[in-house]
Amino acid sequence: MNNGIVKVILSRPYGNVQGITYQEVENLLDSSLDRDDRGYWDCSWEDVNGKNGKQTKILGGEFQVLTQKNNEVEVSFKTTWKRSDPLPALNVDKRIVFKVSHRFQYLAISDSRQRLMPTSAVQARGQSLAYPEAVMLENPSNSKFKGEVDDKYQYSSETKDDSLHGWISLIKGIGIWIITPSHEFRTAGPLKQDLTCHVGPTCLSMFMSRHYSGVPLNVTFENGEPWFHLS
């Protein structure tokens, strides 16, 4: 899809975002990754006993152009659950993931929460701490990061404050943003915290999760219970 300013390349029929072109920048996403590992929906689930956890991408099975006008395009990627699919009664976390090009080094969550970020390579060389996401940066290329502890939960935000977050390229002077005009699709209330961005660089839009709240605020489906979710 191309409006002369931004071009978005989607895979068919999966619906993954393979590329975003803006001005002279060929791809705002990480071109070093597999095409279907740059922008996608994914879903984490486990059974109602909190066991047998799994994570998978949500891939479309059918593609359709719903609207195509000079100033508007709407496309549909649909997948239908089959009775033969081996899914038990489950709890669901659902999110959109964008793995951004490494030209983006500066993170902005709000007017007061912004900073230059370490790279994923620096994080990989760090010392693991009490839980897997927490790492002490020991040998960074930028000495300002030495001794810092980095983990993705540091960049969480309350729902009421999370209307926009993303990354800025200090070289190109451009940004890539998750814009959330309404929070009505999210579980829990305005004080519920959730993830925004983290080292990668990665940009997230969390639709539902139990972060900072636990299982009671998650979405649970029992065996034999009919349900649907339209996004």
C-alpha positions in Angstrom: 0.0 0.0 0.0 1.4 3.4 -1.1 0.0 6.9 -0.7 3.0 8.7 -2.1 4.4 9.5 1.4 4.5 6.1 3.2 4.6 2.6 1.6 3.7 -0.4 3.7 4.4 -3.9 2.4 2.2 -6.7 3.9 2.6 -10.4 3.3 -0.4 -12.3 1.8 -2.2 -14.1 3.2 -0.4 -13.9 6.6 -0.9 -10.1 7.1 2.6 -9.5 8.6 4.2 -6.1 8.0 7.4 -6.8 6.0 8.4 -3.2 5.3 7.6 0.4 5.9 9.2 3.0 3.5 9.2 6.7 4.3 11.0 9.3 2.2 14.4 8.1 1.3 14.5 5.4 4.1 13.9 2.1 2.4 12.7 0.2 5.5 12.0 1.5 9.0 11.9 -2.1 10.2 14.9 -4.4 10.7 15.7 -5.7 7.2 18.2 -8.2 8.6 15.4 -10.3 10.0 13.2 -12.8 8.1 10.4 -10.9 6.3 7.7 -12.4 8.5 9.6 -11.6 11.7 9.5 -7.8 11.5 6.0 -6.7 12.2 3.3 -9.2 13.4 0.5 -10.2 15.8 1.5 -12.8 18.4 -0.4 -14.6 21.1 0.9 -16.3 24.3 -1.4 -18.8 26.0 -1.4 -21.4 28.7 -4.0 -23.7 30.1 -6.2 -22.6 33.0 -3.9 -24.2 35.5 -1.0 -21.9 34.4 0.9 -24.7 32.6 1.8 -25.7 29.1 2.7 -22.2 28.0 3.0 -21.5 24.3 3.6 -18.5 22.0 2.8 -18.3 18.4 2.2 -15.7 15.7 -1.3 -15.1 14.5 -1.2 -15.7 10.8 -4.0 -14.9 8.3 -5.3 -17.7 6.0 -7.4 -15.5 3.7 -6.7 -12.1 2.2 -9.3 -9.6 0.9 -9.4 -6.0 -0.2 -12.4 -4.5 1.5 -12.1 -0.9 0.3 -10.0 0.7 -2.4 -10.4 4.4 -3.1 -8.1 7.3 -3.9 -7.9 8.3 -0.2 -8.7 5.0 1.5 -7.6 1.4 1.5 -8.9 -1.3 3.9 -7.6 -4.9 3.7 -8.6 -8.0 5.7 -6.5 -10.9 6.8 -8.7 -13.6 8.3 -8.0 -16.9 10.0 -10.7 -19.3 11.3 -10.2 -21.6 14.2 -10.9 -25.3 13.4 -12.4 -27.8 15.8 -9.3 -30.0 15.1 -6.9 -27.3 16.4 -5.3 -28.7 19.6 -6.2 -25.7 21.9 -7.4 -26.5 25.5 -9.2 -24.1 27.8 -6.8 -21.2 27.9 -5.6 -17.8 29.1 -4.5 -15.4 26.4 -2.0 -12.5 26.0 -2.2 -10.6 22.7 0.0 -8.0 21.2 1.4 -6.4 18.1 5.2 -6.4 17.7 7.4 -4.2 15.5 11.1 -4.9 15.3 12.6 -1.6 14.3 15.7 -0.8 12.2 18.9 -0.2 14.2 19.0 3.4 12.9 16.5 4.2 15.7 18.5 4.7 18.9 16.4 7.1 21.0 13.3 6.0 22.9 10.3 8.3 23.7 7.5 7.1 25.9 6.2 10.5 27.0 7.4 14.1 27.3 9.3 13.3 30.4 10.4 9.7 29.7 12.9 9.8 26.9 16.5 8.5 26.5 19.2 7.2 24.3 19.1 3.4 24.4 21.7 0.6 24.5 21.7 -1.8 21.6 20.7 -5.4 21.7 24.3 -6.5 21.2 25.3 -4.5 24.3 22.5 -6.1 26.3 23.5 -9.6 25.1 27.0 -9.1 26.5 25.6 -8.0 29.9 25.4 -9.9 33.2 22.1 -11.7 33.8 20.5 -10.8 37.1 17.6 -12.1 39.2 15.1 -12.6 36.3 15.7 -13.2 32.6 14.8 -9.7 31.4 17.1 -7.9 33.8 20.7 -7.4 32.6 23.6 -5.3 33.9 25.5 -3.6 31.0 29.1 -4.4 31.5 31.0 -3.6 28.3 29.0 -1.1 26.3 30.4 0.8 23.3 28.9 3.9 24.9 30.5 4.4 28.3 27.4 6.2 29.6 25.6 2.8 29.8 28.3 1.0 31.9 26.9 -0.4 35.1 23.3 0.4 34.2 20.6 -2.3 34.7 18.2 -2.7 31.7 15.0 -4.6 31.5 11.9 -4.2 29.4 9.7 -3.5 32.5 11.5 -0.1 33.1 9.7 1.3 30.1 6.1 0.3 31.0 3.4 2.9 31.1 -0.1 3.2 32.7 -2.9 2.9 30.1 -4.1 6.4 30.7 -0.7 7.8 29.8 0.0 5.6 26.8 -1.4 7.4 23.7 1.9 7.4 21.8 5.3 5.8 22.2 8.1 4.9 19.8 11.6 5.4 18.5 13.5 8.3 17.0 16.5 8.2 14.6 19.0 10.8 15.6 20.7 10.4 12.2 17.7 10.7 9.9 15.5 12.9 12.2 12.5 10.6 11.8 10.4 8.6 14.2 8.3 5.4 14.2 5.4 5.4 16.6 2.6 3.3 18.1 -0.4 5.7 18.3 -3.3 4.6 20.5 -6.3 6.9 20.0 -8.6 4.9 22.2 -8.0 2.4 25.0 -11.5 0.8 25.0 -10.1 -2.5 23.6 -7.8 -3.0 26.6 -8.5 -5.1 29.7 -8.5 -3.5 33.1 -8.7 0.3 33.9 -6.7 3.4 33.3 -4.0 2.6 35.9 -3.2 -0.8 34.4 0.5 -0.8 33.4 1.9 -2.6 30.4 4.9 -2.8 28.1 5.6 -0.2 25.5 9.1 -0.5 23.9 12.4 -2.2 24.8 15.9 -2.8 23.6 16.0 -4.4 20.2 14.8 -1.9 19.2 11.3 -3.2 19.6 8.0 -1.4 19.6 4.9 -3.0 21.2 1.1 -2.5 21.2 -0.3 -4.7 24.0 -4.0 -5.6 23.5 -4.4 -7.8 26.6 -2.0 -9.2 29.2 -1.6 -10.0 32.8 1.4 -7.9 33.4 1.3 -6.1 36.8 -2.1 -7.7 37.5 -2.0 -11.4 37.4 -4.4 -14.0 36.0 -7.7 -12.4 37.2 -7.4 -9.6 34.7 -6.4 -11.9 31.8 -8.9 -13.2 29.2 -9.9 -16.8 30.0 -11.8 -19.2 27.7 -13.2 -22.5 29.0 -13.7 -25.6 27.0 -17.0 -25.4 25.0 -17.4 -21.7 25.6 -18.1 -19.8 22.3 -16.3 -16.5 21.9 -15.0 -14.1 19.2 -12.7 -11.1 19.2 -12.8 -8.5 16.4 -9.6 -6.2 16.1 
